[in-house]
Structure formats: structure tokens, C-alpha cells
Amino acid sequence: MSTQTLVSGPPAAATGRARPLASELRRLAHRRLVVLLVLLGVLAVVAAMVAVFATHSADASGARAEAQRQAQEIAAANATDASCTDPDACYAPTADDLFEDPRFTAGSLVDVAMVVGGGAALLAVLVGGTAMGADLASRAMVTLLSWEPRRLRFLATRYTAVALASLAIGVLLQAITLGLGALTVQLRGTWDVGRRVWPPLLWLELRTLLLVVLAGLAAAGLTTLVRHTGGLLGVLFGYTVLVETIVNIVGTERGWTRWLVSQNLAAVLLPGGNTIYVRYDETGAGHDVTIHLSHLQGFAYLAALTAAALLVGSLVLRRRDL
């Protein structure tokens, strides 16, 4: 006769501690659009670095010899040209003028990382938008709020998941960029650029990662307001085409361009910040009127816009009838 041991108490699943943040991260990781966007981002970075590798060469001596040959050909052609009796009448470039270094220098990693950082921020915008828009448009938000009826706590968890996902995307793309870039420098370039490379490069990497997180959060906050990812894209397109264009046309001399998102993005990404020309000195005396936006100023402005989007979106969703 078999015996069975009865275990009293609730099942294990009912006694487990809830982990809403882990659930949100898993939900993001299983979204097909998010996976597709990340794969496209990785493929784009890899393709770009392969193109960089293919268009550079370590044969600097061969390139210099080719420049010397071209200079000699031009000089010989000028010597047989009757119209070049006056030395100033025909331009005769030297080998140094024609030489183009085919090597990929370590200093170029900064430029590449800057471009990839901007692309990662754009990718984070799409991920942040779909993280909120998909559930709002499909009304799955109603079901989710039945598990966590405190809307502000739910939004805080969702926004945290978006920030972590955006940070992971930025780290992944920049790691691929630095790895393939360092390989290109080693095989088809040079580390000798006459200046330190890693301090400014690592500082740029930190700035781009923070920018990617802000981009994802700002997109999530705006999508909470417009309730759809398509609405977010429409708002961004309208801002870029209308607001940026109009302010650049009518507000340049008034200094309004300093408040544009594009100018503050440039302040974050560009080494040394962004210098905006308000008014050029037509006399040529060098008295141009400029506004300089530092890294900190750019970050502060973008962080303020992001906080405003999150705050307004949270307050609206708290009172909105879903």
C-alpha cells in the first residue's frame, strides 16, 4: 500500500516575492519589435565598421609613393604646357598636398563613437516609444493595472525598465564599436596620433550612454501622453520639420536656437560642447556673436525636458480613463 506525504500551506508560486521590474524587463526583451530594432542596430554598426575596415589600409608608404608619382606627373605636364611659362599660372601641388593617409587612426574612434552614440539614442527613442505605446494602443495596460492598480508605481517600474533597456542597448552598440574599431586601428591603422585617446573617448562614451537613457525615458513619457508609438513619431517629425526649421529661420539672431533640442544634443556629443553663431561680423574684424553650450548645460536642458515629459505623462495617465 503506497503512502503519500501531504504538504500543507500555499503553493510555492503564491509565496514567491513579486519582482515587477524583472517582469517588465522580460516583457521588453520578448517584444518582437524591440528584438528587431536591436538586431538592426547591431547589424548597422557591424556593417559600418566593416566598411571602415575595407576603406582603410596600413600601407602609408605606398600611398606616399603614389602621391609623389602624381605630383611628378603634374609637374611634367606643366613643363610641357606652353601656357605655364609663368610659375604662378599653373598650380603644381607637392606630394604632401596630394598625400592622403589611408590608415585608420585611433583619434578617429572618437568620431565613430559619436555617430554610433547618436544612432543608439535614436534606437532608444523607438524602444521607449514601443514600451509604452504597444500596451496603451492595445489596451493591455488595463490588464497590467489590474495586477498593480497603483498607477504611479507601475509607471515608475516601467520607466526604470526602459532606462535599463536603453542603457543596455547603448553599452552593446558602443562595445561593438570600440571592439571592431580597436581591431581596425591595430590591423589597418596606427595608435600614434600625438595625443591621448582613451580619456576623451571614455568621457564621450559616458556622455553617449547618459544621452541614450534620457532619449528612451523622454520617448516613454511622450508616448504616455499620445498613447501610441505612431503618435510619438508624428510629434517628433512635426517638431523636427516645423519647430526646428522656424526657429532656425526667425530666431537665430535672437539667440533662440540655444533652446533647440538639436543644439543641446550637439553640446552633449561634440568635444568641448557646441558653439552657436548668433550673428556674423560682416566687417571681418572677428567680432562674431556666439553662444557656447557646455556638456553640462546640454545635459541639464535635456534632463529637464525628459523630467517634464515623464511628470506630465504620469499625471495624465493617473487621471485618464483607460
Order of alpha helices (4+ residues) and beta strands (2+ residues): alpha-alpha-alpha-alpha-alpha-beta-alpha-alpha-alpha-beta-alpha-alpha-alpha-alpha-beta-beta-alpha
